Amino acid sequence: MPNEGSNNKKMSIIVTKGTLDWAYPPFILATTAAAMDVDVTMFFTFYGLQLLKKDLSHLQITTLGNPGMEMPMMGMHMTMPNIVSAIPGVDAAASAMMRSLIKKKGVASIPELRDMAVESDIKMIGCQMTLDLFEWDAKGMIPEMEIGGAALYMEGALDADINLYI
C-alpha cells in the first residue's frame, strides 16, 4: 500500500563495494531519491556489507586498478599509477588524503550520509548469506539493518521504477 502523500516511485540499489570512494554513489543517490519522496531499498552484499558495520573507520580507497584517480596536490592533479599501490602504506596515505579533502571541501562523510539514510527511512538490507560467508556477527552492524537474502531484495526490486547495481 503506497504511503500517504508519496509519489509512489520506488528505487532499489544493490551495494557491492565497501571502499571509501565506492560508498558515496549509493548513499548519495539513495538519500537524494528519498528527499524527492522516492521509497528506497538498499541491499548490501559481499564487500558492500562493510558499509553497515557500526564502525566505519576502516574504510579505505585503493590506487590499484583505479586509473581515473586524480588527487589535487600542490596546485595540480596527480594521477596514481598502478605500480604505486605495491608500496606499503600508499593506500592508507591516499585514504587519509581523501578524508582530508572530503572534510576540507565540506562533503558529508560516509557516517553522516548513512545517518541521513537512516533518518530518511531508507530500508537497508544486509545480506544473510554474506554475514554467514564472512562469519560476521550482526551485533557488529547498525541496528537499523534488516537481515535478508536475495528473495527479500527481489520483493521490492520487482516493483521498483529504478534498479541500480553499484
Summary of the structure (lengths in Angstrom):
residues: 166
radius of gyration: 17.3
end to end distance: 27.8
largest distance: 55.2
contacts: 470
relative contact order: 0.23
helix: 42%
strand: 20%
